[in-house]
Amino acid sequence: MTRIKRTLTVAAAALSSALVLSACGSNSSPLEEEGADTDNSQASEEAIVIGSQDYYSNEIIAEAYAQALENAGYEVDRQFRIGQREAYLPEIEAGDIDLFPEYSGPVLQYWEPDTEARLPDDVYAELEEAAPDGLNVLEQSPATDQDSYVVTQEFADEWDLETVEDLDKVTEPLTLGANSEAESRPNGPEGLAETYGIEVGFSPIEDSGGPLTVKALQDGDVQMAIIYTADPSIEANDLVSLEDTKGLFLSSNVVPLASDKVDEEAAQIINDVSAAMSPDDLISLNNRSVTDQLPAAEIAKDWLEEKGLI
């Protein structure tokens, strides 16, 4: 692949530009102590624009991409904490973001809502076919961050819950808590009803399964929530992930999406990062963010050095 000059047009995005820019503007420079210039107004046409979700774990992975590329001499423009899939994927498709850590199943389901792929290799193969022209799916990582329906241990014990199907035993009203986008996604209330015959209400909680979601579960404001399996808060707060026996949630390996601006050398660097990251690594990285309250830049740098990638 050849590196293509392209004027960055993130500020002209059609979807929620003001929101996107305010989110990106809040991101601090990950390598300020090393003199890295991340002022967007000074970013050159040659910089690889790296984005991330408005989710701490995704930002850590994006920061690992950024530092690995910078270590190899590439110029990087960080556009982190953009938002959720409905906000950032149009930016990626338009070529305004060059590199983004995604999750194989959810992004496939965004492009192919009726996909029947469920296992990791099947999901990845179909994702390669589904990606729009000009967008490359790099190698998927062993690291996974799977969406899951989560309940409190107390609620699970009360109703003898181990699987999503077991929710049929619950005789009181159920409310699902998650980011507002989840209400219309395949694994929202409609998907639960179609796949499992489970009727639930919905309560939007805009923190991607974070402390507000956990508190809503503990307070009984919601009875179940969507929380990623790599989130250390599940173990820390004695929560239970219900087994998705019918595969409503697709396999979800970390997978980078890249524009043609990410040349072969840069792609190999990112593939090396992906290959080095295990599921346990991702949980450990997330724990350093949640428990130790360390910034994404420090967490990523320590991990890259530990793996010999920088």
C-alpha positions as CSV (number, residue, x, y, z in Angstrom):
1,M,0.0,0.0,0.0
2,T,1.2,3.5,-0.7
3,R,0.9,6.4,1.6
4,I,-1.5,9.0,0.2
5,K,-1.6,12.7,1.1
6,R,-5.0,13.8,2.1
7,T,-6.1,17.0,3.8
8,L,-7.6,16.2,7.1
9,T,-11.2,17.2,7.4
10,V,-12.3,16.0,10.8
11,A,-13.7,19.4,11.6
12,A,-16.1,19.1,8.6
13,A,-17.7,15.8,9.7
14,A,-21.4,15.6,8.9
15,L,-22.3,13.8,12.2
16,S,-22.2,15.8,15.4
17,S,-19.1,17.8,14.6
18,A,-19.3,20.0,17.6
19,L,-19.6,17.0,19.9
20,V,-16.8,15.1,18.2
21,L,-14.4,18.0,18.4
22,S,-15.2,18.8,22.0
23,A,-14.5,15.2,22.9
24,C,-11.3,15.1,21.0
25,G,-10.2,18.4,22.3
26,S,-10.3,17.1,25.9
27,N,-7.6,14.5,25.2
28,S,-4.3,15.4,26.7
29,S,-1.0,14.8,25.0
30,P,0.2,11.3,25.8
31,L,3.9,12.1,25.3
32,E,4.2,15.7,26.4
33,E,7.2,14.9,28.5
34,E,9.0,13.7,25.3
35,G,8.1,16.8,23.4
36,A,5.6,15.2,21.0
37,D,3.6,17.8,19.1
38,T,-0.1,16.8,19.1
39,D,-1.6,20.2,18.4
40,N,-4.2,19.4,15.8
41,S,-3.8,22.8,14.1
42,Q,-0.2,21.9,13.4
43,A,-0.8,18.3,12.2
44,S,0.6,17.8,8.8
45,E,-1.1,16.1,5.9
46,E,1.2,13.1,6.4
47,A,0.1,12.4,10.0
48,I,-1.8,9.2,10.6
49,V,-5.1,10.1,12.3
50,I,-5.8,7.6,15.1
51,G,-9.2,7.6,16.8
52,S,-10.7,5.9,19.7
53,Q,-14.1,5.3,21.3
54,D,-15.2,7.3,24.3
55,Y,-14.2,4.3,26.4
56,Y,-11.1,4.1,28.5
57,S,-10.1,0.6,27.3
58,N,-10.3,1.5,23.7
59,E,-8.3,4.6,24.3
60,I,-5.5,2.5,25.8
61,I,-5.3,0.4,22.7
62,A,-5.4,3.4,20.4
63,E,-2.6,5.0,22.5
64,A,-0.5,1.8,22.1
65,Y,-1.0,2.1,18.3
66,A,0.1,5.7,18.4
67,Q,3.2,5.2,20.5
68,A,4.3,2.1,18.5
69,L,4.0,4.1,15.2
70,E,5.8,7.2,16.7
71,N,8.6,4.9,17.9
72,A,9.1,3.9,14.2
73,G,9.2,7.5,13.0
74,Y,5.6,8.0,11.9
75,E,3.7,11.2,12.7
76,V,0.5,10.7,14.5
77,D,-2.6,12.9,15.1
78,R,-4.6,11.6,18.1
79,Q,-8.4,12.0,17.9
80,F,-9.4,10.1,21.0
81,R,-12.7,9.8,22.9
82,I,-14.8,10.5,19.8
83,G,-17.9,8.7,21.0
84,Q,-19.7,5.5,20.1
85,R,-19.9,3.5,16.8
86,E,-22.7,5.5,15.3
87,A,-20.6,8.7,15.7
88,Y,-17.2,7.6,14.6
89,L,-17.8,5.0,11.9
90,P,-19.0,7.6,9.3
91,E,-15.7,9.5,10.0
92,I,-13.7,6.3,9.3
93,E,-15.7,5.5,6.2
94,A,-15.1,9.0,4.9
95,G,-11.4,8.7,5.3
96,D,-11.1,11.3,8.0
97,I,-9.7,8.8,10.5
98,D,-6.9,6.5,9.4
99,L,-6.6,4.0,12.2
100,F,-9.1,2.8,14.8
101,P,-9.2,-0.1,17.3
102,E,-12.5,-1.9,16.7
103,Y,-14.2,-5.1,17.9
104,S,-14.9,-7.7,15.2
105,G,-18.4,-8.8,16.0
106,P,-20.0,-5.4,16.8
107,V,-18.6,-3.6,13.8
108,L,-19.6,-6.5,11.5
109,Q,-23.1,-6.3,12.9
110,Y,-23.1,-2.6,12.2
111,W,-22.4,-3.2,8.5
112,E,-24.2,-6.5,8.2
113,P,-27.1,-6.5,10.7
114,D,-28.4,-9.9,9.6
115,T,-25.0,-11.7,9.7
116,E,-25.2,-15.3,11.0
117,A,-21.4,-15.4,11.8
118,R,-20.7,-16.0,15.4
119,L,-17.3,-17.7,15.9
120,P,-14.1,-15.6,15.8
121,D,-12.7,-16.8,12.4
122,D,-16.1,-16.7,10.7
123,V,-16.8,-13.2,12.0
124,Y,-13.3,-12.0,10.9
125,A,-13.7,-13.4,7.4
126,E,-17.1,-11.8,6.9
127,L,-15.8,-8.6,8.3
128,E,-13.1,-8.4,5.7
129,E,-15.8,-8.8,3.0
130,A,-18.1,-6.3,4.6
131,A,-15.6,-3.4,5.1
132,P,-16.2,-0.5,2.7
133,D,-13.8,0.2,-0.2
134,G,-10.6,2.0,0.9
135,L,-10.9,0.5,4.4
136,N,-8.6,-2.3,5.4
137,V,-9.2,-4.8,8.2
138,L,-5.8,-5.6,9.8
139,E,-5.1,-8.8,11.8
140,Q,-7.4,-9.5,14.7
141,S,-5.9,-9.7,18.2
142,P,-6.3,-12.6,20.6
143,A,-7.6,-9.9,23.0
144,T,-11.3,-9.8,23.3
145,D,-13.7,-7.4,25.0
146,Q,-17.1,-9.1,24.6
147,D,-20.4,-7.3,25.3
148,S,-22.4,-9.2,27.9
149,Y,-25.6,-9.0,29.9
150,V,-24.6,-8.5,33.5
151,V,-26.6,-8.8,36.8
152,T,-25.7,-8.5,40.4
153,Q,-24.7,-11.7,42.2
154,E,-27.6,-11.1,44.6
155,F,-30.1,-10.9,41.7
156,A,-28.6,-14.0,40.1
157,D,-28.9,-15.9,43.4
158,E,-32.5,-14.7,43.9
159,W,-33.7,-16.0,40.5
160,D,-31.1,-18.8,40.0
161,L,-29.6,-17.1,36.9
162,E,-26.7,-18.5,34.9
163,T,-27.7,-17.9,31.3
164,V,-29.6,-15.2,29.4
165,E,-32.4,-17.8,28.9
166,D,-32.8,-18.1,32.7
167,L,-34.1,-14.5,32.7
168,D,-37.4,-16.2,31.7
169,K,-37.7,-17.2,35.4
170,V,-37.9,-13.6,36.6
171,T,-41.5,-12.6,37.3
172,E,-40.9,-8.9,38.0
173,P,-40.3,-6.2,35.3
174,L,-36.8,-6.1,33.9
175,T,-35.0,-3.0,32.8
176,L,-31.8,-3.1,30.7
177,G,-29.2,-0.3,31.3
178,A,-26.7,0.7,28.6
179,N,-25.6,3.5,26.4
180,S,-28.5,5.0,24.5
181,E,-27.4,3.6,21.2
182,A,-28.0,0.1,22.6
183,E,-31.7,0.5,22.5
184,S,-31.8,0.2,18.7
185,R,-28.9,-2.2,18.4
186,P,-29.4,-6.0,17.6
187,N,-28.6,-6.8,21.3
188,G,-31.0,-4.3,22.7
189,P,-34.6,-4.9,23.9
190,E,-35.8,-5.9,20.5
191,G,-33.0,-8.4,20.0
192,L,-33.6,-9.9,23.5
193,A,-37.3,-10.4,22.6
194,E,-36.6,-11.9,19.2
195,T,-33.8,-14.2,20.2
196,Y,-34.7,-15.2,23.8
197,G,-38.4,-14.1,24.2
198,I,-37.3,-11.9,27.1
199,E,-39.2,-8.6,27.4
200,V,-37.3,-5.7,29.0
201,G,-37.5,-2.0,29.4
202,F,-34.6,0.3,28.7
203,S,-32.8,2.9,30.7
204,P,-30.0,4.9,28.9
205,I,-26.8,5.2,31.0
206,E,-24.1,7.0,29.1
207,D,-20.9,5.7,30.6
208,S,-20.2,2.5,28.5
209,G,-20.8,0.1,31.5
210,G,-18.8,2.3,33.9
211,P,-19.5,3.3,37.5
212,L,-22.9,4.9,36.8
213,T,-24.0,1.6,35.2
214,V,-22.7,-0.4,38.1
215,K,-24.4,1.9,40.6
216,A,-27.7,1.6,38.8
217,L,-27.4,-2.2,39.0
218,Q,-26.5,-2.1,42.7
219,D,-29.3,0.3,43.5
220,G,-31.9,-1.7,41.6
221,D,-32.6,1.1,39.1
222,V,-31.9,-1.5,36.4
223,Q,-31.8,-5.3,36.8
224,M,-29.4,-6.0,34.0
225,A,-26.8,-4.0,32.0
226,I,-24.4,-4.4,29.1
227,I,-20.9,-4.4,30.4
228,Y,-17.7,-5.6,28.5
229,T,-16.3,-8.9,29.8
230,A,-12.8,-7.3,30.1
231,D,-14.0,-4.7,32.5
232,P,-12.4,-5.3,35.9
233,S,-15.5,-3.9,37.6
234,I,-17.4,-7.2,37.1
235,E,-15.1,-9.0,39.5
236,A,-14.6,-6.0,41.8
237,N,-18.3,-5.4,42.3
238,D,-19.4,-9.1,42.5
239,L,-21.3,-9.0,39.2
240,V,-22.3,-11.9,37.0
241,S,-22.1,-12.2,33.2
242,L,-24.9,-14.3,32.0
243,E,-24.0,-16.9,29.4
244,D,-25.2,-16.0,25.9
245,T,-26.2,-19.5,24.8
246,K,-27.8,-18.4,21.5
247,G,-25.0,-16.1,20.4
248,L,-26.8,-12.8,20.4
249,F,-23.4,-11.2,21.0
250,L,-21.0,-12.0,18.3
251,S,-17.3,-12.9,18.9
252,S,-15.6,-9.7,19.7
253,N,-11.8,-9.7,19.1
254,V,-9.9,-6.4,19.0
255,V,-9.3,-5.6,15.3
256,P,-7.8,-2.5,13.8
257,L,-9.5,-0.7,10.9
258,A,-7.0,1.2,8.6
259,S,-7.2,3.5,5.7
260,D,-4.8,3.2,2.7
261,K,-2.7,5.9,4.4
262,V,-1.5,3.2,6.8
263,D,1.2,1.7,4.6
264,E,2.6,-1.9,4.8
265,E,5.3,-1.0,7.4
266,A,2.8,0.8,9.6
267,A,0.3,-2.1,9.2
268,Q,2.9,-4.6,10.3
269,I,3.7,-2.5,13.4
270,I,0.0,-2.5,14.3
271,N,-0.3,-6.2,13.6
272,D,2.6,-6.8,16.0
273,V,0.8,-4.8,18.7
274,S,-2.4,-6.9,18.1
275,A,-0.5,-10.2,18.2
276,A,1.1,-9.3,21.5
277,M,-2.1,-8.5,23.4
278,S,-3.8,-11.4,25.1
279,P,-7.2,-11.3,26.8
280,D,-5.5,-11.3,30.2
281,D,-3.3,-8.4,29.1
282,L,-6.4,-6.4,28.2
283,I,-8.0,-7.0,31.6
284,S,-4.7,-6.0,33.3
285,L,-4.5,-2.8,31.2
286,N,-8.1,-2.0,32.1
287,N,-7.5,-2.6,35.7
288,R,-4.6,-0.2,35.8
289,S,-7.0,2.5,34.4
290,V,-10.0,1.7,36.7
291,T,-8.2,0.8,39.9
292,D,-4.9,2.7,39.7
293,Q,-6.4,5.7,37.8
294,L,-3.4,5.9,35.5
295,P,-3.6,7.8,32.2
296,A,-3.9,5.8,28.9
297,A,-0.5,7.1,27.7
298,E,1.4,5.7,30.8
299,I,-0.5,2.4,30.7
300,A,0.2,1.9,27.0
301,K,3.9,2.9,27.2
302,D,4.6,0.5,30.1
303,W,2.9,-2.4,28.2
304,L,4.7,-1.7,25.0
305,E,8.1,-1.6,26.8
306,E,7.2,-4.9,28.6
307,K,6.5,-6.6,25.3
308,G,9.6,-5.2,23.7
309,L,7.5,-3.3,21.1
310,I,9.2,0.1,21.8
